Amino acid sequence: MSDSGRGRYYWCTRHHRVESGADMCPARHVLGPYDSAADAENALQQVRERNEAWEAEDARWTGEDR
C-alpha cells in the first residue's frame, strides 16, 4: 500500500471544507492536493486569482485589454 497521499489536504467543493485521509469525497468534488490544511482552505481564492490572471492574459492576447 502506498502512503503517497499521506499528509495531503483537499478542499471539498461539495461540503465547503478541508478533507484528508479516509474522510474524503470522490475526486470530482475536491481540489488539491495541498500540503497544508490552510492551503486547502484558501483553494477557492487561489482559483479566483488564477482565473483573473488567465482572463487578463487572454484579453491581452486577443487585443481586448481590460
Chimera marker file (.cmm) of the C-alpha trace (Angstrom):
<marker_set name="trace">
<marker id="1" x="0.000" y="0.000" z="0.000" r="1" g="1" b="0" radius="0.5"/>
<marker id="2" x="1.338" y="3.456" z="-0.893" r="1" g="1" b="0" radius="0.5"/>
<marker id="3" x="1.364" y="6.362" z="1.521" r="1" g="1" b="0" radius="0.5"/>
<marker id="4" x="1.809" y="8.992" z="-1.213" r="1" g="1" b="0" radius="0.5"/>
<marker id="5" x="-1.460" y="10.669" z="-0.170" r="1" g="1" b="0" radius="0.5"/>
<marker id="6" x="-0.488" y="10.879" z="3.475" r="1" g="1" b="0" radius="0.5"/>
<marker id="7" x="-0.340" y="14.441" z="4.785" r="1" g="1" b="0" radius="0.5"/>
<marker id="8" x="-2.298" y="15.753" z="1.805" r="1" g="1" b="0" radius="0.5"/>
<marker id="9" x="-5.285" y="18.037" z="2.185" r="1" g="1" b="0" radius="0.5"/>
<marker id="10" x="-8.110" y="18.767" z="-0.241" r="1" g="1" b="0" radius="0.5"/>
<marker id="11" x="-10.851" y="21.381" z="-0.495" r="1" g="1" b="0" radius="0.5"/>
<marker id="12" x="-14.262" y="19.764" z="-0.962" r="1" g="1" b="0" radius="0.5"/>
<marker id="13" x="-16.418" y="21.836" z="-3.308" r="1" g="1" b="0" radius="0.5"/>
<marker id="14" x="-19.478" y="19.888" z="-2.216" r="1" g="1" b="0" radius="0.5"/>
<marker id="15" x="-19.196" y="20.357" z="1.556" r="1" g="1" b="0" radius="0.5"/>
<marker id="16" x="-17.068" y="23.538" z="1.564" r="1" g="1" b="0" radius="0.5"/>
<marker id="17" x="-14.484" y="22.143" z="3.964" r="1" g="1" b="0" radius="0.5"/>
<marker id="18" x="-10.956" y="20.752" z="4.137" r="1" g="1" b="0" radius="0.5"/>
<marker id="19" x="-10.794" y="16.972" z="3.837" r="1" g="1" b="0" radius="0.5"/>
<marker id="20" x="-7.982" y="14.428" z="4.121" r="1" g="1" b="0" radius="0.5"/>
<marker id="21" x="-7.351" y="10.747" z="4.635" r="1" g="1" b="0" radius="0.5"/>
<marker id="22" x="-10.283" y="8.364" z="4.692" r="1" g="1" b="0" radius="0.5"/>
<marker id="23" x="-12.762" y="11.220" z="5.238" r="1" g="1" b="0" radius="0.5"/>
<marker id="24" x="-12.754" y="12.413" z="1.630" r="1" g="1" b="0" radius="0.5"/>
<marker id="25" x="-15.331" y="12.878" z="-1.078" r="1" g="1" b="0" radius="0.5"/>
<marker id="26" x="-14.717" y="11.455" z="-4.565" r="1" g="1" b="0" radius="0.5"/>
<marker id="27" x="-12.087" y="13.202" z="-6.684" r="1" g="1" b="0" radius="0.5"/>
<marker id="28" x="-14.730" y="15.005" z="-8.781" r="1" g="1" b="0" radius="0.5"/>
<marker id="29" x="-15.674" y="17.037" z="-5.687" r="1" g="1" b="0" radius="0.5"/>
<marker id="30" x="-12.242" y="18.058" z="-4.410" r="1" g="1" b="0" radius="0.5"/>
<marker id="31" x="-9.440" y="20.472" z="-5.302" r="1" g="1" b="0" radius="0.5"/>
<marker id="32" x="-5.887" y="19.571" z="-4.426" r="1" g="1" b="0" radius="0.5"/>
<marker id="33" x="-3.815" y="18.048" z="-3.076" r="1" g="1" b="0" radius="0.5"/>
<marker id="34" x="-2.350" y="20.768" z="-0.870" r="1" g="1" b="0" radius="0.5"/>
<marker id="35" x="0.494" y="20.420" z="1.611" r="1" g="1" b="0" radius="0.5"/>
<marker id="36" x="-1.403" y="22.028" z="4.489" r="1" g="1" b="0" radius="0.5"/>
<marker id="37" x="-4.963" y="22.455" z="5.665" r="1" g="1" b="0" radius="0.5"/>
<marker id="38" x="-4.518" y="26.249" z="5.410" r="1" g="1" b="0" radius="0.5"/>
<marker id="39" x="-3.520" y="25.966" z="1.740" r="1" g="1" b="0" radius="0.5"/>
<marker id="40" x="-6.554" y="23.774" z="1.053" r="1" g="1" b="0" radius="0.5"/>
<marker id="41" x="-8.804" y="26.249" z="2.858" r="1" g="1" b="0" radius="0.5"/>
<marker id="42" x="-7.578" y="29.009" z="0.517" r="1" g="1" b="0" radius="0.5"/>
<marker id="43" x="-8.086" y="26.913" z="-2.633" r="1" g="1" b="0" radius="0.5"/>
<marker id="44" x="-11.040" y="28.894" z="-3.982" r="1" g="1" b="0" radius="0.5"/>
<marker id="45" x="-9.218" y="32.203" z="-3.566" r="1" g="1" b="0" radius="0.5"/>
<marker id="46" x="-6.266" y="30.778" z="-5.480" r="1" g="1" b="0" radius="0.5"/>
<marker id="47" x="-8.626" y="29.580" z="-8.228" r="1" g="1" b="0" radius="0.5"/>
<marker id="48" x="-10.186" y="33.072" z="-8.474" r="1" g="1" b="0" radius="0.5"/>
<marker id="49" x="-6.772" y="34.740" z="-8.700" r="1" g="1" b="0" radius="0.5"/>
<marker id="50" x="-5.559" y="32.341" z="-11.383" r="1" g="1" b="0" radius="0.5"/>
<marker id="51" x="-8.749" y="32.729" z="-13.411" r="1" g="1" b="0" radius="0.5"/>
<marker id="52" x="-8.467" y="36.532" z="-13.297" r="1" g="1" b="0" radius="0.5"/>
<marker id="53" x="-4.838" y="36.371" z="-14.418" r="1" g="1" b="0" radius="0.5"/>
<marker id="54" x="-5.662" y="33.964" z="-17.250" r="1" g="1" b="0" radius="0.5"/>
<marker id="55" x="-8.628" y="36.088" z="-18.392" r="1" g="1" b="0" radius="0.5"/>
<marker id="56" x="-6.415" y="39.193" z="-18.423" r="1" g="1" b="0" radius="0.5"/>
<marker id="57" x="-3.772" y="37.315" z="-20.415" r="1" g="1" b="0" radius="0.5"/>
<marker id="58" x="-6.420" y="36.088" z="-22.876" r="1" g="1" b="0" radius="0.5"/>
<marker id="59" x="-7.650" y="39.670" z="-23.304" r="1" g="1" b="0" radius="0.5"/>
<marker id="60" x="-4.101" y="40.903" z="-23.974" r="1" g="1" b="0" radius="0.5"/>
<marker id="61" x="-3.549" y="38.061" z="-26.430" r="1" g="1" b="0" radius="0.5"/>
<marker id="62" x="-6.673" y="38.914" z="-28.424" r="1" g="1" b="0" radius="0.5"/>
<marker id="63" x="-6.105" y="42.662" z="-28.169" r="1" g="1" b="0" radius="0.5"/>
<marker id="64" x="-9.028" y="43.286" z="-25.832" r="1" g="1" b="0" radius="0.5"/>
<marker id="65" x="-7.080" y="44.864" z="-22.947" r="1" g="1" b="0" radius="0.5"/>
<marker id="66" x="-9.226" y="45.405" z="-19.899" r="1" g="1" b="0" radius="0.5"/>
<link id1="1" id2="2" r="1" g="1" b="0" radius="0.2"/>
<link id1="2" id2="3" r="1" g="1" b="0" radius="0.2"/>
<link id1="3" id2="4" r="1" g="1" b="0" radius="0.2"/>
<link id1="4" id2="5" r="1" g="1" b="0" radius="0.2"/>
<link id1="5" id2="6" r="1" g="1" b="0" radius="0.2"/>
<link id1="6" id2="7" r="1" g="1" b="0" radius="0.2"/>
<link id1="7" id2="8" r="1" g="1" b="0" radius="0.2"/>
<link id1="8" id2="9" r="1" g="1" b="0" radius="0.2"/>
<link id1="9" id2="10" r="1" g="1" b="0" radius="0.2"/>
<link id1="10" id2="11" r="1" g="1" b="0" radius="0.2"/>
<link id1="11" id2="12" r="1" g="1" b="0" radius="0.2"/>
<link id1="12" id2="13" r="1" g="1" b="0" radius="0.2"/>
<link id1="13" id2="14" r="1" g="1" b="0" radius="0.2"/>
<link id1="14" id2="15" r="1" g="1" b="0" radius="0.2"/>
<link id1="15" id2="16" r="1" g="1" b="0" radius="0.2"/>
<link id1="16" id2="17" r="1" g="1" b="0" radius="0.2"/>
<link id1="17" id2="18" r="1" g="1" b="0" radius="0.2"/>
<link id1="18" id2="19" r="1" g="1" b="0" radius="0.2"/>
<link id1="19" id2="20" r="1" g="1" b="0" radius="0.2"/>
<link id1="20" id2="21" r="1" g="1" b="0" radius="0.2"/>
<link id1="21" id2="22" r="1" g="1" b="0" radius="0.2"/>
<link id1="22" id2="23" r="1" g="1" b="0" radius="0.2"/>
<link id1="23" id2="24" r="1" g="1" b="0" radius="0.2"/>
<link id1="24" id2="25" r="1" g="1" b="0" radius="0.2"/>
<link id1="25" id2="26" r="1" g="1" b="0" radius="0.2"/>
<link id1="26" id2="27" r="1" g="1" b="0" radius="0.2"/>
<link id1="27" id2="28" r="1" g="1" b="0" radius="0.2"/>
<link id1="28" id2="29" r="1" g="1" b="0" radius="0.2"/>
<link id1="29" id2="30" r="1" g="1" b="0" radius="0.2"/>
<link id1="30" id2="31" r="1" g="1" b="0" radius="0.2"/>
<link id1="31" id2="32" r="1" g="1" b="0" radius="0.2"/>
<link id1="32" id2="33" r="1" g="1" b="0" radius="0.2"/>
<link id1="33" id2="34" r="1" g="1" b="0" radius="0.2"/>
<link id1="34" id2="35" r="1" g="1" b="0" radius="0.2"/>
<link id1="35" id2="36" r="1" g="1" b="0" radius="0.2"/>
<link id1="36" id2="37" r="1" g="1" b="0" radius="0.2"/>
<link id1="37" id2="38" r="1" g="1" b="0" radius="0.2"/>
<link id1="38" id2="39" r="1" g="1" b="0" radius="0.2"/>
<link id1="39" id2="40" r="1" g="1" b="0" radius="0.2"/>
<link id1="40" id2="41" r="1" g="1" b="0" radius="0.2"/>
<link id1="41" id2="42" r="1" g="1" b="0" radius="0.2"/>
<link id1="42" id2="43" r="1" g="1" b="0" radius="0.2"/>
<link id1="43" id2="44" r="1" g="1" b="0" radius="0.2"/>
<link id1="44" id2="45" r="1" g="1" b="0" radius="0.2"/>
<link id1="45" id2="46" r="1" g="1" b="0" radius="0.2"/>
<link id1="46" id2="47" r="1" g="1" b="0" radius="0.2"/>
<link id1="47" id2="48" r="1" g="1" b="0" radius="0.2"/>
<link id1="48" id2="49" r="1" g="1" b="0" radius="0.2"/>
<link id1="49" id2="50" r="1" g="1" b="0" radius="0.2"/>
<link id1="50" id2="51" r="1" g="1" b="0" radius="0.2"/>
<link id1="51" id2="52" r="1" g="1" b="0" radius="0.2"/>
<link id1="52" id2="53" r="1" g="1" b="0" radius="0.2"/>
<link id1="53" id2="54" r="1" g="1" b="0" radius="0.2"/>
<link id1="54" id2="55" r="1" g="1" b="0" radius="0.2"/>
<link id1="55" id2="56" r="1" g="1" b="0" radius="0.2"/>
<link id1="56" id2="57" r="1" g="1" b="0" radius="0.2"/>
<link id1="57" id2="58" r="1" g="1" b="0" radius="0.2"/>
<link id1="58" id2="59" r="1" g="1" b="0" radius="0.2"/>
<link id1="59" id2="60" r="1" g="1" b="0" radius="0.2"/>
<link id1="60" id2="61" r="1" g="1" b="0" radius="0.2"/>
<link id1="61" id2="62" r="1" g="1" b="0" radius="0.2"/>
<link id1="62" id2="63" r="1" g="1" b="0" radius="0.2"/>
<link id1="63" id2="64" r="1" g="1" b="0" radius="0.2"/>
<link id1="64" id2="65" r="1" g="1" b="0" radius="0.2"/>
<link id1="65" id2="66" r="1" g="1" b="0" radius="0.2"/>
</marker_set>
